[in-house]
Amino acid sequence: MSDPQDILGRVGDGSIGAGLTLIGAVIVAILSRKSPLAALVNDQLKLLIDAQARQIKELKEEIEALEGKVEALTKELAAARTQRGFGI
């Protein structure tokens, strides 16, 4: 016949093993969930970066257009000053 303490020891060892297995399973589940979450975050960051790149491109185009207008106005101002005798 088995010793009661021996049986309790085996049950205790089994419980510890089951607990460690459960903890391992939870950790694996958490780590495996991280990948889809990381992919979602990466997708969102890519969308934000693309939107900012479009805005920067649009702003550069607007700046170039404004620089062209400033250049044209500067030439017109110089021509007007010359016609009135204020030019150099």
C-alpha positions in Angstrom: 0.0 0.0 0.0 1.2 3.5 -0.8 2.2 6.0 1.8 -0.3 8.9 2.1 2.6 11.4 2.2 4.0 9.9 -1.0 0.6 10.3 -2.7 0.4 13.9 -1.5 3.9 14.6 -2.7 3.0 13.3 -6.2 -0.2 15.4 -6.2 1.8 18.4 -5.2 4.4 17.8 -7.8 1.7 17.3 -10.4 0.0 20.6 -9.3 3.2 22.5 -9.6 3.8 21.1 -13.1 0.2 21.9 -14.2 0.6 25.4 -12.8 3.9 26.0 -14.7 2.3 24.6 -17.8 -0.7 27.0 -17.4 1.6 29.9 -16.8 3.6 29.0 -19.9 0.4 28.7 -22.0 -0.7 32.1 -20.8 2.7 33.6 -21.7 2.6 32.0 -25.2 -0.9 33.3 -25.7 0.1 36.8 -24.8 3.1 36.7 -27.0 1.2 35.3 -30.0 -1.4 38.1 -29.6 1.4 40.7 -29.8 2.1 39.9 -33.5 -1.3 40.9 -34.8 -1.3 44.0 -32.5 2.2 44.9 -33.8 1.0 44.5 -37.4 -2.0 46.7 -36.7 0.2 49.4 -35.1 2.6 49.2 -38.1 -0.3 49.6 -40.5 -1.6 52.6 -38.6 1.8 54.2 -38.5 2.2 53.5 -42.3 -1.1 55.3 -42.9 0.0 58.3 -40.8 3.4 58.5 -42.5 1.8 58.3 -46.0 -0.7 61.0 -45.1 2.1 63.2 -43.7 4.2 62.6 -46.9 1.2 63.7 -49.0 0.7 66.8 -46.9 4.4 67.7 -47.2 4.3 67.2 -50.9 1.2 69.5 -51.2 2.9 72.1 -49.0 6.0 72.0 -51.1 4.0 72.5 -54.2 2.1 75.4 -52.6 5.4 77.0 -51.5 6.8 76.7 -55.0 3.6 78.3 -56.4 3.9 81.2 -53.8 7.6 81.6 -54.6 6.7 82.0 -58.3 4.0 84.6 -57.4 6.5 86.5 -55.2 9.0 86.5 -58.0 6.4 87.7 -60.5 5.3 90.5 -58.1 8.9 91.5 -57.4 9.5 91.9 -61.2 6.2 93.9 -61.6 7.2 96.1 -58.6 10.6 96.7 -60.1 9.1 97.5 -63.5 6.6 99.9 -61.8 9.4 101.6 -59.9 11.4 102.0 -63.1 8.4 103.5 -65.0 7.9 106.0 -62.2 11.5 106.9 -62.0 12.2 105.2 -58.6 14.1 102.2 -60.0 17.8 101.7 -59.9 
